[in-house]
Amino acid sequence: MRVGNALKLACVGFGLGVLLRVVQMLYFFDYDTGFYTDGGVMAWLSLGVPLAAAVAGGVLCFRSRRYFGPYVPRRNVLVGVVGLLSAAALLCSAALQFLGRGSDPSDLSCSGYNAATHQVIHTAFWAGCVLFGLVQLVVSVGFFTGKNTLEKAPLLYLVGVFWGLCYLVLVYVFYARSASFVENFFSVISAAALVLALFYLCKLFAGVDEEGAAKRLFVTGILAVVLTLTYTVPNLALLLLDRSYPGEIPPAIQLASLGVAAFLLLFLVTFRKYSLRRTPKGGAESGKARHGGRRFKAG
């Protein structure tokens, strides 16, 4: 099935992207000046490979649009655990920011914000991390119990969209200032894709245009997952080697986006398993399922 191939492309794409980016930052980057030592060849490769995989995966999902069905709540411990980790990452990020530690990329705990004018958007993002972390806890309970915990408050997941918008503005205004187009592209486009993916996930949970929302969730979600993981995993991992540079988004903020992207990836894999039609809409098998009033699982 095309959707399965799209998810495989996404995993291969960010895997290769992480590897290429680590090699680039270890061997072809000058941490004193912030410039590449190879003319940017490895940087473009680290962007081009995952981006090509994400675009190819999105095209496959778009061409498979008739296979998407409504979200079917299922008991899934793995996604529940990842949801809890996502919530923990958001709340941990909020805690570091609350302590006034959010803008020095060379320190995992970070120092303070460098100007009073930053306060409004940083405060909004901090609040978004707290609220979204709590919502993720509620959603995770549903995966452990096999129920849609947002059924009585279907628009509660808009908190995630609010967090995504704050994250996008924060990154665009304060942190997309690298001399490298590749770095700025990674940070801004991954943030924009996260916003869109969270919006369509909210529609899916709320039961609004479920088929259309599911299709668009896969298209934007694959792009968000691939670019975010390719960018954040190496950046946070390189901190263990004491490698960072001033143009980088603070680790406390990257931690939150990493948790959200990991949750999106596991959700997409789960949705493919349980909520895709075996045959296109209107086919024989889907017709039997409609007449019988039952939803079937996609293998």
N, C-alpha and C positions, 0 to 999 in steps of 0.2 A: 504494500500500500504506500502511496506517495507520502502520506503524513509520517509514517514510520521512517521512511528514507530521509525526510526533512529533519526529524529529530536526530537521526544518526549523523547527518551533515553538521547539525549544530554542535554535537558533542565533539566530532572530529575537528570542526572549525575552531572552537575555543581551546581545545587541547593543543593543536598546532600553534594557535595564536599565543597561548601562554608560554610554550617552549621558545618560540621565536622572540618574544618580548623579553624573556629572562636572559637569553643569549645576548640580545641587543643591549640591555641595561648592564650586563656584567662586562662585556668586552668592547662595545662600540659606543659608549656614552661617557662624556667627561663630566664628572660630578662637580667640578670646580667652576666650569663655565656654563654648563647646561646645554652644550652642543654635542652633536653626534661626531664621532671620529671617522666614520665611513661615508660621510656625505648623506646619510639618512637612508641608505639602501635597506638595512635591516629593519629600520622603523617602518618603512613603507611595506615591507614584506609582512611584518607583524600586524599591520592593519589590513592589508589587502587580502591575505589568506582567510582570516575569520570573517571579514566583511563579505567576501565572495561566497563563503559557505552559508552565511546568514541570508543573503539575498536569494541564493539558489533554494534554500529551504523555504523561504517565504513564498517563492514562485510555486513550488510544489504544493504548498498548503492552499494557496489561492486557487490553483487548478483542481484541487480536491474539495472545493467548497460544498459540494452536494453531499459529502459524507458526514458533515458535522451535524450533531444532534444536540439536544439539551443536556445540561449538566446533571449527572446521576450521582447523588451522594453515596459513597461507599466507605466502609471501614477500611482504613489504610494507615497502619501504624507508622510506616516509613515517612509518608508525607506529613503525618501528624508530628513526628519528631523533628523533621526539617522545619515545619511551621513554628515549633517551639524555639528552635535555634534561631530562626529568623526574628522572632519576637525578642529573644535574648540579645541579638545583635543590635536591634533598634533601641532597646532600653539601655543597653550598655553605651551605645553612642550618645544617647540623651544624657546619661550620667556623666560622661566625660565632658560634654558640653556644659552641663550645669555647674561643673567644677571650674568653669572658665578655661577649658583646655580644648581648643578646637582648630587652631590655625597654623601651628608649626609642624610641617610634615616630617621633620626629622625626629620627632618624639611621638611615640604611640599615645601617650597621655596628652601631648600637645601643650602649648602655652595659652596665652589669651588672644582675643580678637584684637586686631591692630588699629581699629578706629571705632569711635562711637557710632559712626554712620552705618556700621555693619550690624548694629544691634537688632534692628527690626526684623530683617530677614533671618538672622541667626536665631532669634527668639522664636519666630514662626516655625523654622525648621526643627528646632528643639521640641516645640510643642507637638509638631507632626510626628516626630520619632516616638514620643511618649504615647500619644493616642493610637498611632498605627501599631505600635508594639502590643498594646492592650487588645486591639482588634485581632491581631494575629493570634494571640492567646485564645480568644473566643473561637476563631476559625479552626484552630488546631484541635480543640475539643471535639468539633464536629467530625474530623477525620478519625479520631479515636473511637467515637461512638457510632459513626456511619450515618450521621444526620447533618442537615444543613442548619447550622446554628444561627444563620442570618435570616432564616425564614420569616421571623416576626419583625425583623428590622432590616429589610432588604437593601436599604441605601446606606447602611452603616459602613460598608466598605469604601464609600466615598472618602473616608478618612485617608485611605491609602492614596487616592488620587490627589488629595490635598498635600500629603507628604511628598508625592512625586513632583508636584508643581513647585513646592518650596525648594526641593532638591535641584530641580532644573534651573530655577532663578539663581540660587546660591552658586551653583557651578558656573553658570554663564557670566554672572556679574563679577564674581570674585576670584575664580580659580581657573578659568579658561584663558590664561594670559601667557601661556608658554610661547617661546619663539618658534616652536615646531607646530606645523599644521596637524600632524598626526596626533600629538598629545591633545590638542584642543578638540579635534574631531572625536577622539575616543570619549572624552569627558562629556561633551555637549550632546552628541548624538545618542550615546548610551542612556543619558538622563532623559532625553526626549522620548526614546523608545520605551523606557520604564513607565513614564507617565501614561502613554497610550495603552500599554499592556495592562496596567492596573485599572484603567478606565473600562476596558472591555471585560476584564475579570469581574469588576463590580457589576456590570450589566448581566454577566452570566450568572452570578450568585443571586441577583435580583429577579432573574427570569424574564428579562427584557430582550426581545429579539435574540433568543438564545443561539440560534444557528448562525446568524450573522456575527454575533459577538464572539462565538467560538472560533469562527474562521479568522476574524481580525485579531483575536487574542493570539492565535498561533503565528500569524504573519509578523505582528509587532513583538510578540513575546520571544520568538527565536532571535530576532535582531537584538532585543534588550539583553537577553541571557548571554549571547555570544560576545557582544562588545563589552558588557559590564564585567563578566568573568575574566575575559582576556585582559582587561585593564586593571582590575582590582586585585586579582589573585597574585600576579607577579609583584605588584607594588607593595602589598602587605607582606608577602613572603620575603622580599628583599630587605625588609626592615630587620629581619633576623641576622642579616649579614651587614647591618649598619649601612645600607645603601638607600639613599633617598635624595631628592633634589627639591629646591624651593618652589618650582612650578607645579608640584604635585598636589592633588587634593588631600587635605589632612586625613590621616589614617582613621581617626574617629568617625569621619563622615563616610569614608569609603567602606568601613565596616558595615554600616547600615545598608548601603546599596548592595554589597556582597550578599548579605542575608536575604534580601528581597529577591535578588536574581536567582539564588539557589532554590528558594521556595517556588518561584515561577517555573524553573526547569522541572522540578519533581512533579508539580501540578500538571504540566503539559504532558509528561510521560503517563501520568495516571489517567488523564482525560482521554488520551488516545486509547488506553486499554479498555475503558468502560463506557465511553460515550460517543464512539464513532459508529456510523452505520456500516454494515458489511457490504451493502450495495448502495448505489446512488439513490437519492430521494426519488420516490416514485417507482423504484424497482420492485421486483416480485417479493423479495424477502422483507423489505421495509413495509410493503403493503400488508403482508401477513401480520407483521408486528403491530401495525396500526389497528387492524381489525380485531386483533386479539387483545388490544389494550395493554400490551407489554412492551417494555424496552429490552433490547438485547445487548449483549456485550460484544465489542469488537475484539477479535483476537489479535 
